[in-house]
Amino acid sequence: MKIDNFKLGTEAVFIIAELSANHGHDIEIAKETIRAAKRAGADAIKLQTYTADTITFNGTQKHFKINQGTHWDGQYLYDLYKEAALPWAWHDELFKTAKKIGLVCFSSPFDFSAVDLLEELDCPIYKIASFEITDIPLIKYVASKGKPIIISTGIATIEDIELAIKTCKNVGNSDITILKCTSAYPAAPEDANLLTIPDISLRFGVKSGLSDHTMGIEGPMIATALGAKVIEKHFILDKKIGGADAHFSLNENEFKQMVDAVRLAEKFMGKVDYEMTEKKKKSREFSRSLFVVENVKRNEIITKKNVRSIRPGYGLHPKIYNNILGKKFKSDIEQGTPLKKEHFA
């Protein structure tokens, strides 16, 4: 996945700040949020492109009323999404704001018309939201645009994930990243199950990452250690702005702490490395080796008493220790001398 100057999967973890509903119905707040995300170290800002009418139906029957033990219980879906939606008229200016400061800007479309709008803006990546993983026609349409596609798995079964991947590949799009996601807002650490991240890569042969809804920054750090290539976290300029997602979003300071934690985890992870560097060679001087530890005379027998494996590492390798016991010294040797091949026969 090559996005602008960022090549996902071969470089640093791709960190996404999710704007979502955190715009306060003010484009200036949305624009400053983008700038704050850049300051906090994000690689990308992600929007959500829908209207209440494209994502649900304005119905008041009981199945349109939220009642699942969430922060939004008691609201009708239409009212929630009308309140949370990012105006489509803002998209062009927000894309330009991000581009001006070197931040990747992309979006989650929720219907075909949203994809068409984003195509006009040359959206570089598409994200399929957790609850849309079952919308196979939408996934097919998005994947057909030939852009990298990121898919969250919050409510997905293995079969859902397999079908989504197959749908992308059937239209010639194999640039797929699957994000482990817990669809709870906020999510509890015990429900995160981050070991799923490496399993996704092995099981489905795609890049994997984390869309995190927990309250802290530990999840992204652990996910990085488990091989996540993408980290997504909700971002808000100021929690006082309020809104549908404010209660589980990070502000600039918190997000920067998360970015720093992820980058630190990357340093700790490093690479698979067995190379014997000059530094390692120098450090081997502190390893064990064979030393003469008593004053010995010529023709004296090598025993466990007069030769031992001790630090430092200037003598022969301890692996030969048992093979040299019983051999004779060829000369007088002073105690504290590193044992060499020329010392015995």
Residue pairs with C-beta under 8 A, 6 or more apart in sequence:
1 7
1 8
1 9
1 125
1 148
1 175
1 177
1 207
2 8
3 14
3 44
3 104
3 124
3 125
3 148
4 104
4 124
6 14
6 43
6 104
8 14
8 148
8 177
8 207
8 229
8 230
9 207
9 229
12 43
12 263
12 266
13 209
13 224
13 228
13 229
13 230
13 231
13 262
13 266
14 43
14 44
14 209
14 229
14 230
14 231
15 41
15 42
15 43
15 44
15 220
15 230
15 231
15 232
15 233
15 258
15 259
15 262
16 42
16 43
16 44
16 45
16 46
16 230
16 231
16 232
16 233
17 37
17 40
17 42
17 44
17 45
17 46
17 233
17 234
17 235
17 255
18 46
18 232
18 233
18 234
18 235
18 249
19 30
19 33
19 34
19 37
19 45
19 46
19 47
19 48
19 86
19 235
20 46
20 48
20 84
20 234
20 244
20 245
20 249
21 48
21 83
21 84
21 85
21 86
21 243
21 244
21 245
21 246
22 33
22 234
22 235
22 236
22 237
22 241
22 243
22 245
22 246
22 249
23 29
23 30
23 33
23 86
23 90
23 243
24 30
24 237
24 241
24 242
24 243
27 87
27 90
27 93
27 94
29 237
29 241
30 86
30 90
30 94
31 93
31 94
31 97
32 237
33 45
33 235
33 236
33 237
34 45
34 94
34 97
34 98
34 101
34 103
34 105
35 97
35 101
36 235
36 237
36 252
37 45
37 103
37 235
37 252
37 255
38 98
38 101
38 102
38 103
39 252
39 256
40 235
40 252
40 253
40 255
40 256
40 259
41 255
41 256
41 259
41 260
41 263
42 103
42 235
42 255
42 259
43 103
43 104
44 103
44 104
44 105
44 106
44 125
45 94
45 98
45 103
45 104
45 105
45 235
46 105
46 106
46 107
46 108
46 127
46 232
47 86
47 91
47 94
47 105
47 106
47 107
47 108
48 84
48 85
48 86
48 107
48 108
48 110
48 129
49 86
49 88
49 91
49 107
49 108
49 109
49 110
49 114
49 117
49 118
50 81
50 85
50 109
50 110
50 111
50 114
51 81
51 82
51 85
51 88
52 58
52 78
52 79
52 81
52 82
52 85
54 110
54 111
54 113
54 114
55 77
55 81
55 110
55 111
56 64
56 77
56 78
56 81
57 64
57 77
57 78
58 78
59 76
59 78
60 76
64 76
64 77
64 78
65 74
65 75
65 76
65 77
66 72
66 73
66 74
66 75
66 76
66 77
66 80
67 73
67 74
70 185
71 185
71 247
72 80
72 244
80 244
83 243
83 244
84 243
84 244
84 245
88 117
91 107
91 117
91 118
91 121
92 121
94 105
95 105
95 121
95 123
97 105
98 104
98 105
99 105
104 124
104 125
105 123
105 124
106 118
106 123
106 124
106 125
106 126
106 127
107 114
107 118
107 123
107 126
107 127
108 126
108 127
108 128
108 129
108 132
109 115
109 117
109 118
109 126
109 138
109 142
110 129
110 132
110 138
111 138
112 138
112 141
115 126
115 138
115 141
115 142
115 145
118 126
119 145
123 147
124 147
124 148
125 147
125 148
125 149
125 150
126 142
126 143
126 145
126 147
126 148
126 149
126 150
127 149
127 150
127 151
127 152
128 135
128 138
128 139
128 142
128 149
128 150
128 151
128 152
128 164
129 152
130 152
130 153
130 154
130 155
130 156
130 181
130 183
130 211
131 154
131 155
131 183
132 138
132 139
133 139
133 151
133 152
133 153
133 154
133 155
133 156
133 160
133 161
133 164
134 155
134 156
134 160
136 163
136 164
136 167
139 149
139 151
139 164
139 167
139 168
140 167
140 168
140 170
140 171
142 149
143 149
143 167
143 168
143 171
143 173
144 171
144 173
146 172
146 173
147 173
147 175
148 175
148 176
148 177
149 168
149 173
149 175
149 176
149 177
150 176
150 177
150 178
150 179
150 209
150 230
150 232
151 161
151 164
151 176
151 177
151 178
151 179
152 179
152 181
152 211
152 232
153 160
153 161
153 178
153 179
153 180
153 181
153 200
154 181
154 182
154 183
154 211
155 183
156 164
158 203
161 178
161 200
161 204
162 204
165 176
165 178
165 204
165 206
168 174
168 176
169 176
176 206
176 207
177 206
177 207
177 208
177 209
177 229
177 230
178 200
178 204
178 206
178 207
178 208
178 209
179 208
179 209
179 210
179 211
179 230
179 232
180 192
180 193
180 194
180 196
180 197
180 200
180 208
180 209
180 210
180 211
180 223
181 210
181 211
181 212
181 213
182 188
182 191
182 192
182 193
182 213
182 214
183 213
184 191
184 213
185 213
185 245
185 247
185 248
186 213
186 214
186 215
186 247
186 248
187 212
187 213
187 214
188 214
189 214
189 216
189 218
189 219
192 212
192 214
192 219
194 210
194 219
194 222
194 223
194 226
195 226
197 208
197 209
197 210
197 223
197 226
197 227
197 228
198 208
198 226
198 227
200 206
200 208
201 207
201 208
201 227
207 229
207 230
208 227
208 228
208 229
208 230
209 223
209 228
209 229
209 230
209 231
209 232
210 219
210 220
210 223
210 228
210 230
210 231
210 232
211 232
212 219
212 220
212 223
212 231
212 232
212 233
213 234
213 248
215 248
217 250
217 254
217 257
217 258
217 261
218 261
220 228
220 231
220 233
220 258
220 261
220 262
221 258
221 261
221 262
221 264
221 265
222 265
223 231
224 231
224 262
224 265
224 266
224 269
225 265
225 268
225 269
231 258
231 262
233 249
233 250
233 255
233 258
234 245
234 248
234 249
234 250
235 249
235 250
235 251
235 252
235 255
236 243
236 245
236 246
236 249
236 250
236 251
237 251
237 252
238 251
239 246
239 247
239 249
239 251
250 258
284 313
285 312
285 313
285 314
286 311
286 312
286 313
287 311
287 312
287 313
288 309
288 310
288 311
288 313
288 318
289 309
289 310
289 311
289 312
289 313
289 314
289 315
289 316
289 317
289 318
289 338
289 339
290 307
290 308
290 309
290 315
290 316
290 317
290 318
290 320
290 321
290 324
290 338
290 339
291 307
291 308
291 309
291 310
291 315
291 336
291 337
291 338
291 339
292 306
292 307
292 333
292 334
292 335
292 336
292 337
292 338
292 339
292 343
293 305
293 306
293 307
293 308
293 310
293 335
293 336
294 305
294 306
294 335
295 332
295 333
295 334
295 335
296 306
296 329
296 332
296 333
296 335
297 329
297 332
298 329
298 330
298 331
298 332
299 328
299 329
300 306
300 328
300 329
301 326
301 327
301 328
301 329
302 324
302 325
302 326
302 327
302 328
302 329
302 344
303 325
304 325
307 321
307 324
307 325
307 339
309 318
309 321
314 338
315 338
315 339
315 340
316 324
316 338
316 339
316 340
316 341
324 339
324 344
327 344
327 345
328 344
328 345
329 343
329 344
330 342
330 343
330 344
330 345
331 343
333 343
337 343
